[in-house]
């Protein structure tokens, strides 16, 4: 019954949108384009691009797609031109839009099987630009041309650009090295006495989007045991207290559903709920990043700050999560690769205030051959010329 009701509502919204189109076409003479990220978020490349356009080109008909109940809505309220997901207005502007720009695939799409079906038949043709939410470093089938249908795939680094262009099935002109929009905001920052622990997700027990109710599998996993142990490591706790330092443990978006199982006995370690923190603020204010395989390390490297890779499950990760790509952590990484907890704690105590990172900084410079605050500008120029 619920499925039938959802289908009826979808039909009603599509019908209303189609009947309203003539009026909206008279009002909107200029090209319309939509920008979005995860449906409830505005903190990534989409947000920074939207802010740039609204600030520098307020005459443009650009709109940001987000859910009405998003906790991050206040960040863009003052910018205006907000489209709420699932509303009639969303359906209308999606059909009207000639250009769709998303940090995630489907960022701006209405959850409408009817619209998806019509698009599949060649209706509502649009230019679609995928601006990503992280550097692609592995061979990810879902991002290949045959699965995305996007017209432009934006890369944030030169080696990534070369890899995607060769392996993902896009024509050469469809892959662009523009840098990431959010990188524009990484040139001015002030650090706190803080370490950021930010591991990525694991496909084999899933998360809020990909997995089912796999809590038992999660609790028996190396992932849970290793990170629960680390945030309760006595030597680490003593070091943080002695140095008046904090550590923020912020698991990937897909792992946030498991946050309730983590605990620590020290006030120096904060277990971070995603809705209470801005990822870029955490990156900018932290002195050291500990991650495993997360592409967020590239943002930290872009700021030329020290990184440690804690990779206790390499074999399982590259066999069950993503196939290894062009990026080799030992050869190309921006910090030391460590597999054991005690080695990790010893090393971070040794290097946290050490500025001698020439080997890794040189890697940063060659990886990001585009460096500066014109990433949004380059994106905008591509959008308006397509």
C-alpha positions as YAML, in Angstrom:
chain: A
units: angstrom
residues:
- id: 1
  name: UNK
  ca: [0.00, 0.00, 0.00]
- id: 2
  name: UNK
  ca: [2.85, 2.38, 0.88]
- id: 3
  name: UNK
  ca: [4.53, 1.73, -2.46]
- id: 4
  name: UNK
  ca: [1.27, 2.46, -4.27]
- id: 5
  name: UNK
  ca: [0.81, 5.72, -2.35]
- id: 6
  name: UNK
  ca: [4.41, 6.79, -3.11]
- id: 7
  name: UNK
  ca: [3.80, 6.05, -6.80]
- id: 8
  name: UNK
  ca: [0.56, 8.07, -6.80]
- id: 9
  name: UNK
  ca: [2.31, 11.03, -5.13]
- id: 10
  name: UNK
  ca: [5.13, 10.81, -7.68]
- id: 11
  name: UNK
  ca: [2.62, 10.87, -10.56]
- id: 12
  name: UNK
  ca: [0.88, 13.87, -9.03]
- id: 13
  name: UNK
  ca: [4.14, 15.80, -8.62]
- id: 14
  name: UNK
  ca: [5.35, 15.05, -12.15]
- id: 15
  name: UNK
  ca: [1.94, 15.99, -13.59]
- id: 16
  name: UNK
  ca: [1.82, 19.26, -11.62]
- id: 17
  name: UNK
  ca: [5.39, 20.09, -12.63]
- id: 18
  name: UNK
  ca: [4.72, 19.45, -16.31]
- id: 19
  name: UNK
  ca: [1.55, 21.59, -16.26]
- id: 20
  name: UNK
  ca: [3.47, 24.41, -14.55]
- id: 21
  name: UNK
  ca: [6.39, 24.39, -17.01]
- id: 22
  name: UNK
  ca: [4.98, 26.96, -19.51]
- id: 23
  name: UNK
  ca: [4.62, 29.58, -16.76]
- id: 24
  name: UNK
  ca: [8.11, 28.93, -15.33]
- id: 25
  name: UNK
  ca: [9.66, 29.07, -18.81]
- id: 26
  name: UNK
  ca: [8.19, 32.54, -19.29]
- id: 27
  name: UNK
  ca: [9.65, 33.67, -15.95]
- id: 28
  name: UNK
  ca: [13.07, 32.07, -16.43]
- id: 29
  name: UNK
  ca: [14.69, 33.23, -19.65]
- id: 30
  name: UNK
  ca: [18.23, 32.39, -18.59]
- id: 31
  name: UNK
  ca: [19.73, 28.90, -18.30]
- id: 32
  name: UNK
  ca: [19.03, 27.22, -14.96]
- id: 33
  name: UNK
  ca: [21.52, 24.98, -13.22]
- id: 34
  name: UNK
  ca: [21.31, 23.03, -9.99]
- id: 35
  name: UNK
  ca: [24.11, 22.22, -7.55]
- id: 36
  name: UNK
  ca: [24.10, 19.69, -4.72]
- id: 37
  name: UNK
  ca: [25.95, 17.20, -2.52]
- id: 38
  name: UNK
  ca: [24.51, 14.56, -0.22]
- id: 39
  name: UNK
  ca: [20.89, 15.56, 0.01]
- id: 40
  name: UNK
  ca: [21.15, 16.88, 3.58]
- id: 41
  name: UNK
  ca: [24.59, 18.49, 3.30]
- id: 42
  name: UNK
  ca: [26.27, 21.71, 2.22]
- id: 43
  name: UNK
  ca: [29.91, 21.47, 3.24]
- id: 44
  name: UNK
  ca: [31.78, 20.06, 0.27]
- id: 45
  name: UNK
  ca: [32.67, 21.01, -3.30]
- id: 46
  name: UNK
  ca: [29.05, 21.77, -4.14]
- id: 47
  name: UNK
  ca: [28.68, 24.25, -1.30]
- id: 48
  name: UNK
  ca: [31.91, 26.08, -2.14]
- id: 49
  name: UNK
  ca: [31.02, 26.30, -5.83]
- id: 50
  name: UNK
  ca: [27.49, 27.54, -5.07]
- id: 51
  name: UNK
  ca: [28.82, 30.15, -2.65]
- id: 52
  name: UNK
  ca: [31.35, 31.34, -5.25]
- id: 53
  name: UNK
  ca: [28.70, 31.74, -7.95]
- id: 54
  name: UNK
  ca: [26.15, 33.45, -5.69]
- id: 55
  name: UNK
  ca: [28.85, 35.83, -4.45]
- id: 56
  name: UNK
  ca: [30.53, 36.61, -7.77]
- id: 57
  name: UNK
  ca: [27.71, 36.06, -10.28]
- id: 58
  name: UNK
  ca: [24.45, 36.76, -8.42]
- id: 59
  name: UNK
  ca: [22.62, 37.30, -11.72]
- id: 60
  name: UNK
  ca: [22.99, 33.61, -12.63]
- id: 61
  name: UNK
  ca: [20.05, 31.24, -12.21]
- id: 62
  name: UNK
  ca: [21.89, 28.78, -9.98]
- id: 63
  name: UNK
  ca: [20.05, 26.87, -7.23]
- id: 64
  name: UNK
  ca: [21.20, 24.62, -4.39]
- id: 65
  name: UNK
  ca: [19.30, 21.36, -3.71]
- id: 66
  name: UNK
  ca: [19.03, 20.30, -0.07]
- id: 67
  name: UNK
  ca: [16.50, 18.73, 2.29]
- id: 68
  name: UNK
  ca: [14.32, 21.11, 4.29]
- id: 69
  name: UNK
  ca: [15.33, 19.48, 7.59]
- id: 70
  name: UNK
  ca: [19.09, 19.63, 6.98]
- id: 71
  name: UNK
  ca: [21.11, 20.68, 10.02]
- id: 72
  name: UNK
  ca: [23.47, 22.52, 7.67]
- id: 73
  name: UNK
  ca: [20.77, 24.62, 6.05]
- id: 74
  name: UNK
  ca: [21.81, 27.73, 7.98]
- id: 75
  name: UNK
  ca: [25.09, 27.82, 6.04]
- id: 76
  name: UNK
  ca: [23.34, 28.74, 2.79]
- id: 77
  name: UNK
  ca: [20.19, 30.52, 4.00]
- id: 78
  name: UNK
  ca: [21.72, 33.93, 3.33]
- id: 79
  name: UNK
  ca: [22.84, 32.93, -0.16]
- id: 80
  name: UNK
  ca: [19.25, 32.36, -1.32]
- id: 81
  name: UNK
  ca: [18.14, 30.28, -4.32]
- id: 82
  name: UNK
  ca: [17.50, 27.13, -2.30]
- id: 83
  name: UNK
  ca: [15.48, 24.24, -3.71]
- id: 84
  name: UNK
  ca: [14.12, 21.75, -1.18]
- id: 85
  name: UNK
  ca: [14.31, 18.10, -2.16]
- id: 86
  name: UNK
  ca: [11.03, 16.42, -2.95]
- id: 87
  name: UNK
  ca: [8.94, 19.56, -3.35]
- id: 88
  name: UNK
  ca: [6.93, 20.45, -6.46]
- id: 89
  name: UNK
  ca: [9.38, 23.29, -7.03]
- id: 90
  name: UNK
  ca: [12.21, 20.75, -7.01]
- id: 91
  name: UNK
  ca: [10.50, 18.70, -9.71]
- id: 92
  name: UNK
  ca: [9.85, 21.82, -11.82]
- id: 93
  name: UNK
  ca: [13.37, 23.21, -11.57]
- id: 94
  name: UNK
  ca: [14.95, 19.83, -12.17]
- id: 95
  name: UNK
  ca: [12.97, 19.42, -15.40]
- id: 96
  name: UNK
  ca: [13.74, 23.02, -16.41]
- id: 97
  name: UNK
  ca: [17.46, 22.87, -15.58]
- id: 98
  name: UNK
  ca: [19.89, 22.55, -18.44]
- id: 99
  name: UNK
  ca: [22.88, 21.88, -16.19]
- id: 100
  name: UNK
  ca: [23.24, 19.64, -13.13]
- id: 101
  name: UNK
  ca: [26.35, 19.84, -10.95]
- id: 102
  name: UNK
  ca: [26.81, 17.27, -8.19]
- id: 103
  name: UNK
  ca: [29.47, 16.27, -5.66]
- id: 104
  name: UNK
  ca: [27.67, 12.92, -5.48]
- id: 105
  name: UNK
  ca: [25.95, 11.11, -8.32]
- id: 106
  name: UNK
  ca: [22.25, 11.95, -8.17]
- id: 107
  name: UNK
  ca: [22.83, 14.88, -5.78]
- id: 108
  name: UNK
  ca: [20.13, 17.02, -7.36]
- id: 109
  name: UNK
  ca: [17.78, 14.31, -8.66]
- id: 110
  name: UNK
  ca: [14.21, 14.03, -7.37]
- id: 111
  name: UNK
  ca: [13.46, 10.56, -6.01]
- id: 112
  name: UNK
  ca: [11.09, 9.99, -8.88]
- id: 113
  name: UNK
  ca: [10.99, 6.69, -10.81]
- id: 114
  name: UNK
  ca: [8.91, 8.45, -13.46]
- id: 115
  name: UNK
  ca: [11.54, 11.13, -14.08]
- id: 116
  name: UNK
  ca: [14.31, 8.50, -14.06]
- id: 117
  name: UNK
  ca: [12.40, 6.50, -16.65]
- id: 118
  name: UNK
  ca: [11.77, 9.54, -18.84]
- id: 119
  name: UNK
  ca: [15.42, 10.53, -18.63]
- id: 120
  name: UNK
  ca: [16.39, 7.02, -19.61]
- id: 121
  name: UNK
  ca: [14.31, 7.47, -22.76]
- id: 122
  name: UNK
  ca: [16.14, 10.68, -23.65]
- id: 123
  name: UNK
  ca: [13.70, 13.19, -22.18]
- id: 124
  name: UNK
  ca: [14.91, 16.17, -20.10]
- id: 125
  name: UNK
  ca: [18.39, 16.12, -21.65]
- id: 126
  name: UNK
  ca: [20.92, 17.92, -19.48]
- id: 127
  name: UNK
  ca: [24.59, 18.63, -19.16]
- id: 128
  name: UNK
  ca: [25.78, 16.80, -16.03]
- id: 129
  name: UNK
  ca: [29.00, 17.65, -14.23]
- id: 130
  name: UNK
  ca: [30.40, 15.41, -11.49]
- id: 131
  name: UNK
  ca: [32.62, 17.52, -9.22]
- id: 132
  name: UNK
  ca: [33.31, 14.66, -6.77]
- id: 133
  name: UNK
  ca: [33.66, 14.63, -2.98]
- id: 134
  name: UNK
  ca: [37.08, 12.98, -2.79]
- id: 135
  name: UNK
  ca: [40.11, 12.20, -4.92]
- id: 136
  name: UNK
  ca: [39.52, 8.96, -6.86]
- id: 137
  name: UNK
  ca: [42.48, 6.68, -6.25]
- id: 138
  name: UNK
  ca: [41.01, 3.23, -6.89]
- id: 139
  name: UNK
  ca: [39.20, 1.59, -9.78]
- id: 140
  name: UNK
  ca: [35.57, 2.25, -8.76]
- id: 141
  name: UNK
  ca: [33.02, 0.69, -11.16]
- id: 142
  name: UNK
  ca: [30.18, 3.00, -10.11]
- id: 143
  name: UNK
  ca: [32.17, 6.01, -11.32]
- id: 144
  name: UNK
  ca: [32.78, 4.70, -14.82]
- id: 145
  name: UNK
  ca: [31.15, 6.45, -17.77]
- id: 146
  name: UNK
  ca: [28.80, 3.56, -18.51]
- id: 147
  name: UNK
  ca: [27.38, 3.82, -14.98]
- id: 148
  name: UNK
  ca: [27.32, 7.60, -14.46]
- id: 149
  name: UNK
  ca: [26.28, 9.10, -17.79]
- id: 150
  name: UNK
  ca: [27.94, 12.39, -16.78]
- id: 151
  name: UNK
  ca: [29.33, 14.75, -19.39]
- id: 152
  name: UNK
  ca: [32.21, 16.08, -17.32]
- id: 153
  name: UNK
  ca: [34.19, 14.26, -14.62]
- id: 154
  name: UNK
  ca: [36.23, 16.72, -12.54]
- id: 155
  name: UNK
  ca: [39.52, 15.66, -10.96]
- id: 156
  name: UNK
  ca: [41.29, 17.28, -8.04]
- id: 157
  name: UNK
  ca: [44.84, 16.13, -8.80]
- id: 158
  name: UNK
  ca: [47.03, 15.44, -11.82]
- id: 159
  name: UNK
  ca: [47.73, 11.69, -11.23]
- id: 160
  name: UNK
  ca: [44.01, 11.15, -10.62]
- id: 161
  name: UNK
  ca: [43.21, 12.92, -13.90]
- id: 162
  name: UNK
  ca: [45.61, 10.70, -15.83]
- id: 163
  name: UNK
  ca: [44.19, 7.56, -14.21]
- id: 164
  name: UNK
  ca: [40.49, 8.38, -14.71]
- id: 165
  name: UNK
  ca: [41.05, 9.46, -18.30]
- id: 166
  name: UNK
  ca: [42.74, 6.14, -19.10]
- id: 167
  name: UNK
  ca: [40.61, 3.67, -17.13]
- id: 168
  name: UNK
  ca: [37.05, 4.94, -16.62]
- id: 169
  name: UNK
  ca: [35.72, 4.97, -20.16]
- id: 170
  name: UNK
  ca: [35.34, 8.71, -20.66]
- id: 171
  name: UNK
  ca: [36.39, 10.57, -23.78]
- id: 172
  name: UNK
  ca: [39.47, 12.68, -23.18]
- id: 173
  name: UNK
  ca: [37.49, 15.93, -23.34]
- id: 174
  name: UNK
  ca: [35.04, 14.67, -20.69]
- id: 175
  name: UNK
  ca: [37.69, 14.47, -17.94]
- id: 176
  name: UNK
  ca: [38.92, 17.80, -16.56]
- id: 177
  name: UNK
  ca: [41.67, 18.59, -14.08]
- id: 178
  name: UNK
  ca: [40.27, 21.69, -12.37]
- id: 179
  name: UNK
  ca: [41.20, 21.11, -8.71]
- id: 180
  name: UNK
  ca: [38.47, 20.78, -6.08]
- id: 181
  name: UNK
  ca: [36.28, 23.76, -5.24]
- id: 182
  name: UNK
  ca: [36.79, 23.25, -1.52]
- id: 183
  name: UNK
  ca: [40.56, 23.62, -1.96]
- id: 184
  name: UNK
  ca: [40.01, 27.37, -2.40]
- id: 185
  name: UNK
  ca: [39.26, 27.51, 1.31]
- id: 186
  name: UNK
  ca: [42.39, 25.63, 2.46]
- id: 187
  name: UNK
  ca: [44.89, 28.45, 2.18]
- id: 188
  name: UNK
  ca: [44.02, 30.35, 5.34]
- id: 189
  name: UNK
  ca: [43.75, 28.42, 8.59]
- id: 190
  name: UNK
  ca: [44.65, 28.50, 12.27]
- id: 191
  name: UNK
  ca: [45.52, 25.29, 14.09]
- id: 192
  name: UNK
  ca: [44.41, 24.11, 17.50]
- id: 193
  name: UNK
  ca: [46.37, 21.71, 19.68]
- id: 194
  name: UNK
  ca: [44.39, 18.88, 18.12]
- id: 195
  name: UNK
  ca: [44.78, 15.55, 16.33]
- id: 196
  name: UNK
  ca: [42.12, 14.33, 13.90]
- id: 197
  name: UNK
  ca: [41.45, 10.58, 13.66]
- id: 198
  name: UNK
  ca: [39.32, 10.06, 10.55]
- id: 199
  name: UNK
  ca: [39.06, 6.54, 9.09]
- id: 200
  name: UNK
  ca: [37.00, 5.65, 6.04]
- id: 201
  name: UNK
  ca: [34.24, 3.03, 5.74]
- id: 202
  name: UNK
  ca: [34.25, -0.69, 4.96]
- id: 203
  name: UNK
  ca: [32.00, -2.15, 2.27]
- id: 204
  name: UNK
  ca: [31.84, -5.65, 3.75]
- id: 205
  name: UNK
  ca: [29.74, -4.67, 6.75]
- id: 206
  name: UNK
  ca: [28.23, -1.61, 5.21]
- id: 207
  name: UNK
  ca: [26.99, 1.60, 6.67]
- id: 208
  name: UNK
  ca: [24.05, 3.96, 6.70]
- id: 209
  name: UNK
  ca: [23.64, 3.83, 2.93]
- id: 210
  name: UNK
  ca: [25.23, 0.63, 1.74]
- id: 211
  name: UNK
  ca: [24.62, -1.91, 4.44]
- id: 212
  name: UNK
  ca: [21.76, -3.53, 6.28]
- id: 213
  name: UNK
  ca: [21.53, -4.34, 9.96]
- id: 214
  name: UNK
  ca: [25.05, -5.71, 10.30]
- id: 215
  name: UNK
  ca: [25.78, -4.60, 13.86]
- id: 216
  name: UNK
  ca: [26.98, -8.02, 15.02]
- id: 217
  name: UNK
  ca: [29.38, -8.22, 12.09]
- id: 218
  name: UNK
  ca: [30.61, -4.72, 12.86]
- id: 219
  name: UNK
  ca: [31.20, -5.47, 16.55]
- id: 220
  name: UNK
  ca: [33.29, -8.52, 15.67]
- id: 221
  name: UNK
  ca: [35.30, -6.64, 13.04]
- id: 222
  name: UNK
  ca: [38.93, -5.58, 13.22]
- id: 223
  name: UNK
  ca: [37.74, -2.06, 12.39]
- id: 224
  name: UNK
  ca: [35.72, -1.76, 15.59]
- id: 225
  name: UNK
  ca: [38.23, -3.53, 17.81]
- id: 226
  name: UNK
  ca: [41.22, -1.56, 16.53]
- id: 227
  name: UNK
  ca: [39.69, 1.89, 16.78]
- id: 228
  name: UNK
  ca: [37.96, 1.20, 20.08]
- id: 229
  name: UNK
  ca: [41.33, 0.07, 21.42]
- id: 230
  name: UNK
  ca: [43.15, 3.11, 20.03]
- id: 231
  name: UNK
  ca: [40.82, 5.67, 21.59]
- id: 232
  name: UNK
  ca: [41.39, 3.91, 24.93]
- id: 233
  name: UNK
  ca: [45.17, 3.57, 24.64]
- id: 234
  name: UNK
  ca: [46.70, 4.65, 27.97]
- id: 235
  name: UNK
  ca: [49.94, 5.96, 26.46]
- id: 236
  name: UNK
  ca: [47.98, 8.05, 24.00]
- id: 237
  name: UNK
  ca: [45.76, 9.36, 26.78]
- id: 238
  name: UNK
  ca: [48.80, 10.31, 28.90]
- id: 239
  name: UNK
  ca: [50.40, 12.07, 25.96]
- id: 240
  name: UNK
  ca: [47.26, 14.10, 25.25]
- id: 241
  name: UNK
  ca: [46.91, 15.14, 28.90]
- id: 242
  name: UNK
  ca: [50.60, 16.04, 29.28]
- id: 243
  name: UNK
  ca: [50.54, 18.16, 26.13]
- id: 244
  name: UNK
  ca: [47.12, 19.76, 26.68]
- id: 245
  name: UNK
  ca: [45.99, 18.24, 23.39]
- id: 246
  name: UNK
  ca: [42.70, 16.84, 22.10]
- id: 247
  name: UNK
  ca: [41.94, 14.06, 19.64]
- id: 248
  name: UNK
  ca: [38.75, 14.07, 17.57]
- id: 249
  name: UNK
  ca: [37.55, 10.67, 16.35]
- id: 250
  name: UNK
  ca: [35.34, 11.26, 13.32]
- id: 251
  name: UNK
  ca: [34.44, 8.10, 11.35]
- id: 252
  name: UNK
  ca: [33.26, 8.33, 7.76]
- id: 253
  name: UNK
  ca: [29.64, 9.28, 6.99]
- id: 254
  name: UNK
  ca: [28.82, 5.64, 6.22]
- id: 255
  name: UNK
  ca: [30.14, 4.54, 9.63]
- id: 256
  name: UNK
  ca: [28.32, 7.14, 11.72]
- id: 257
  name: UNK
  ca: [25.48, 4.69, 12.43]
- id: 258
  name: UNK
  ca: [27.94, 2.63, 14.51]
- id: 259
  name: UNK
  ca: [29.16, 5.57, 16.59]
- id: 260
  name: UNK
  ca: [27.02, 4.46, 19.55]
- id: 261
  name: UNK
  ca: [29.33, 1.48, 20.10]
- id: 262
  name: UNK
  ca: [32.47, 3.55, 20.63]
- id: 263
  name: UNK
  ca: [33.42, 4.86, 24.05]
- id: 264
  name: UNK
  ca: [36.44, 6.36, 25.77]
- id: 265
  name: UNK
  ca: [37.29, 7.16, 29.37]
- id: 266
  name: UNK
  ca: [39.22, 10.38, 28.70]
- id: 267
  name: UNK
  ca: [37.77, 13.82, 28.07]
- id: 268
  name: UNK
  ca: [40.74, 14.49, 25.78]
- id: 269
  name: UNK
  ca: [39.23, 12.25, 23.09]
- id: 270
  name: UNK
  ca: [36.01, 13.40, 21.47]
- id: 271
  name: UNK
  ca: [33.80, 10.95, 19.56]
- id: 272
  name: UNK
  ca: [32.36, 13.18, 16.87]
- id: 273
  name: UNK
  ca: [28.83, 13.05, 15.52]
- id: 274
  name: UNK
  ca: [28.78, 14.29, 11.94]
- id: 275
  name: UNK
  ca: [25.97, 16.79, 12.46]
- id: 276
  name: UNK
  ca: [27.95, 18.62, 15.15]
- id: 277
  name: UNK
  ca: [31.15, 19.17, 13.18]
- id: 278
  name: UNK
  ca: [32.19, 20.69, 9.88]
- id: 279
  name: UNK
  ca: [34.74, 18.41, 8.17]
- id: 280
  name: UNK
  ca: [36.74, 21.20, 6.59]
- id: 281
  name: UNK
  ca: [36.95, 23.08, 9.89]
- id: 282
  name: UNK
  ca: [38.30, 19.94, 11.55]
- id: 283
  name: UNK
  ca: [40.93, 19.51, 8.84]
- id: 284
  name: UNK
  ca: [42.04, 23.13, 8.99]
- id: 285
  name: UNK
  ca: [42.30, 23.33, 12.76]
- id: 286
  name: UNK
  ca: [44.06, 19.97, 13.34]
- id: 287
  name: UNK
  ca: [47.85, 19.63, 13.55]
- id: 288
  name: UNK
  ca: [48.02, 15.97, 12.54]
- id: 289
  name: UNK
  ca: [45.72, 13.59, 10.67]
- id: 290
  name: UNK
  ca: [45.51, 9.87, 11.36]
- id: 291
  name: UNK
  ca: [43.53, 8.03, 8.72]
- id: 292
  name: UNK
  ca: [43.56, 4.64, 7.01]
- id: 293
  name: UNK
  ca: [42.61, 4.92, 3.33]
- id: 294
  name: UNK
  ca: [40.35, 7.97, 3.36]
- id: 295
  name: UNK
  ca: [40.69, 10.39, 0.47]
- id: 296
  name: UNK
  ca: [40.29, 13.19, 3.03]
- id: 297
  name: UNK
  ca: [44.05, 12.80, 3.48]
- id: 298
  name: UNK
  ca: [44.49, 14.60, 0.16]
- id: 299
  name: UNK
  ca: [42.95, 17.78, 1.64]
- id: 300
  name: UNK
  ca: [45.34, 17.55, 4.56]
- id: 301
  name: UNK
  ca: [48.26, 16.99, 2.21]
- id: 302
  name: UNK
  ca: [47.12, 19.98, 0.16]
- id: 303
  name: UNK
  ca: [47.64, 22.08, 3.32]
- id: 304
  name: UNK
  ca: [51.09, 20.43, 3.69]
- id: 305
  name: UNK
  ca: [50.45, 19.09, 7.16]
- id: 306
  name: UNK
  ca: [51.61, 15.72, 8.63]
- id: 307
  name: UNK
  ca: [49.63, 12.52, 8.04]
- id: 308
  name: UNK
  ca: [49.87, 8.98, 9.42]
- id: 309
  name: UNK
  ca: [48.18, 6.06, 7.64]
- id: 310
  name: UNK
  ca: [46.96, 3.40, 10.10]
- id: 311
  name: UNK
  ca: [46.37, 0.39, 7.83]
- id: 312
  name: UNK
  ca: [45.86, -2.77, 9.88]
- id: 313
  name: UNK
  ca: [43.66, -4.50, 7.26]
- id: 314
  name: UNK
  ca: [45.32, -3.81, 3.90]
- id: 315
  name: UNK
  ca: [44.68, -7.24, 2.37]
- id: 316
  name: UNK
  ca: [41.02, -7.29, 3.36]
- id: 317
  name: UNK
  ca: [40.45, -3.69, 2.29]
- id: 318
  name: UNK
  ca: [41.85, -4.11, -1.21]
- id: 319
  name: UNK
  ca: [40.07, -7.41, -1.76]
- id: 320
  name: UNK
  ca: [36.65, -6.55, -0.29]
- id: 321
  name: UNK
  ca: [36.33, -2.79, -0.55]
- id: 322
  name: UNK
  ca: [38.04, -1.21, -3.58]
- id: 323
  name: UNK
  ca: [40.51, -2.65, -6.02]
- id: 324
  name: UNK
  ca: [43.87, -0.93, -5.64]
- id: 325
  name: UNK
  ca: [44.46, 1.80, -8.22]
- id: 326
  name: UNK
  ca: [47.38, 4.02, -9.17]
- id: 327
  name: UNK
  ca: [48.02, 5.30, -5.63]
- id: 328
  name: UNK
  ca: [50.51, 3.27, -3.60]
- id: 329
  name: UNK
  ca: [50.61, 4.44, 0.00]
- id: 330
  name: UNK
  ca: [54.24, 3.48, 0.58]
- id: 331
  name: UNK
  ca: [55.47, 4.98, -2.69]
- id: 332
  name: UNK
  ca: [53.06, 7.91, -3.13]
- id: 333
  name: UNK
  ca: [51.58, 8.57, 0.32]
- id: 334
  name: UNK
  ca: [51.98, 11.78, 2.26]
- id: 335
  name: UNK
  ca: [53.01, 10.13, 5.52]
- id: 336
  name: UNK
  ca: [54.19, 6.91, 7.15]
- id: 337
  name: UNK
  ca: [52.14, 3.69, 6.83]
- id: 338
  name: UNK
  ca: [51.74, 1.88, 10.17]
- id: 339
  name: UNK
  ca: [49.94, -1.38, 10.94]
- id: 340
  name: UNK
  ca: [50.19, -1.76, 14.72]
- id: 341
  name: UNK
  ca: [48.65, 0.42, 17.43]
- id: 342
  name: UNK
  ca: [51.73, 0.73, 19.66]
- id: 343
  name: UNK
  ca: [53.89, 1.73, 16.69]
- id: 344
  name: UNK
  ca: [51.29, 4.31, 15.77]
- id: 345
  name: UNK
  ca: [51.22, 5.88, 19.22]
- id: 346
  name: UNK
  ca: [55.02, 5.98, 19.46]
- id: 347
  name: UNK
  ca: [55.35, 7.56, 16.04]
- id: 348
  name: UNK
  ca: [52.73, 10.26, 16.52]
- id: 349
  name: UNK
  ca: [54.40, 11.32, 19.80]
- id: 350
  name: UNK
  ca: [57.65, 11.62, 17.90]
- id: 351
  name: UNK
  ca: [56.51, 13.58, 14.86]
- id: 352
  name: UNK
  ca: [53.55, 15.73, 15.90]
- id: 353
  name: UNK
  ca: [55.67, 18.86, 16.31]
- id: 354
  name: UNK
  ca: [58.32, 17.91, 13.79]
- id: 355
  name: UNK
  ca: [58.46, 20.20, 10.76]
- id: 356
  name: UNK
  ca: [60.89, 18.07, 8.74]
- id: 357
  name: UNK
  ca: [58.50, 16.65, 6.18]
- id: 358
  name: UNK
  ca: [60.41, 17.52, 3.02]
- id: 359
  name: UNK
  ca: [59.95, 14.08, 1.45]
- id: 360
  name: UNK
  ca: [56.20, 14.21, 1.87]
- id: 361
  name: UNK
  ca: [55.85, 17.90, 1.05]
- id: 362
  name: UNK
  ca: [57.63, 17.30, -2.25]
- id: 363
  name: UNK
  ca: [55.08, 14.57, -2.98]
- id: 364
  name: UNK
  ca: [52.29, 17.03, -2.18]
- id: 365
  name: UNK
  ca: [53.65, 19.56, -4.64]
- id: 366
  name: UNK
  ca: [53.93, 17.10, -7.52]
- id: 367
  name: UNK
  ca: [50.49, 15.58, -6.83]
- id: 368
  name: UNK
  ca: [48.76, 18.97, -6.84]
- id: 369
  name: UNK
  ca: [50.29, 20.73, -9.81]
- id: 370
  name: UNK
  ca: [47.34, 23.16, -9.68]
- id: 371
  name: UNK
  ca: [47.67, 25.10, -6.42]
- id: 372
  name: UNK
  ca: [45.85, 28.28, -5.50]
- id: 373
  name: UNK
  ca: [42.39, 29.72, -4.96]
- id: 374
  name: UNK
  ca: [40.93, 29.68, -8.48]
- id: 375
  name: UNK
  ca: [39.39, 26.20, -8.41]
- id: 376
  name: UNK
  ca: [35.80, 27.49, -8.24]
- id: 377
  name: UNK
  ca: [36.55, 29.95, -11.00]
- id: 378
  name: UNK
  ca: [37.76, 27.15, -13.29]
- id: 379
  name: UNK
  ca: [34.60, 25.16, -12.59]
- id: 380
  name: UNK
  ca: [32.38, 28.14, -13.30]
- id: 381
  name: UNK
  ca: [34.05, 28.81, -16.63]
- id: 382
  name: UNK
  ca: [33.44, 25.21, -17.72]
- id: 383
  name: UNK
  ca: [29.78, 25.33, -16.63]
- id: 384
  name: UNK
  ca: [28.86, 28.54, -18.44]
- id: 385
  name: UNK
  ca: [30.60, 27.46, -21.64]
- id: 386
  name: UNK
  ca: [28.90, 24.06, -21.91]
...
